[in-house]
Amino acid sequence: MKAKILALVAVVVASVVAGNAEARGSASGVMLTGNAFIYNSTDDNNGTKIESKNSIYDIKLGYLTGSGLYLGGIYTLRNSQTGSTTTDGKALGGSVGYVAANGFFVMGHYIASAELGDLKEGKGMQGDLGYLTNVTGAFVVGVELTYRSIEYKTTSDTKYKKDELLPLLTLGFVF
């Protein structure tokens, strides 16, 4: 319930920001961005140190219209290594969003196919709220807050749901 309220708040805030933004003018083109979230941690369990290394990468490719509408797709790669155990994952989906002239953006993604280790047949959604700024020419950098919720089928036909709230750094191009 808490995650649904957070997603609703993000959509409302993004709608207000998008509604107050000026029109983008004639800027349009293909937008390619890469997002990354990487963290390492060490837990001390009764004198035994357990190291954990985690990374999540989103690659988004789509078309940005002159009015700010974004249509495209998303591909996610992830890796989690705890001690000697490694879990890889991937997800693929479609995207729709709005990028305002002032750099704020909101995007929604339908995750049509996802895998996480032994978990297969994952489906879900992702919402992004962020800010992009032009550095030089077509190069953009930014930050975003991502909420992702994916439900997987397990081997025993039960379901496993993974909800995440992540800050991501963004590098990309609009050409």
Stockholm file with secondary structure:
# STOCKHOLM 1.0

chainA/1-175         MKAKILALVAVVVASVVAGNAEARGSASGVMLTGNAFIYNSTDDNNGTKIESKNSIYDIKLGYLTGSGLYLGGIYTLRNSQTGSTTTDGKALGGSVGYVAANGFFVMGHYIASAELGDLKEGKGMQGDLGYLTNVTGAFVVGVELTYRSIEYKTTSDTKYKKDELLPLLTLGFVF
#=GR chainA/1-175 SS CHHHHHHHHHHHHHHHHHHHSCCCTTCCEEEEEEEEEEEEEEEEETTEEEEEEEEEEEEEEEEECTTSEEEEEEEEEEEEEETTEEEEEEEEEEEEEEECTTSEEEEEEEEEEEEETTEEEEEEEEEEEEEEEEEETTEEEEEEEEEEEEEEECTTSCEEEEEEEEEEEEEEEEC
#=GC SS_cons         CHHHHHHHHHHHHHHHHHHHSCCCTTCCEEEEEEEEEEEEEEEEETTEEEEEEEEEEEEEEEEECTTSEEEEEEEEEEEEEETTEEEEEEEEEEEEEEECTTSEEEEEEEEEEEEETTEEEEEEEEEEEEEEEEEETTEEEEEEEEEEEEEEECTTSCEEEEEEEEEEEEEEEEC
//
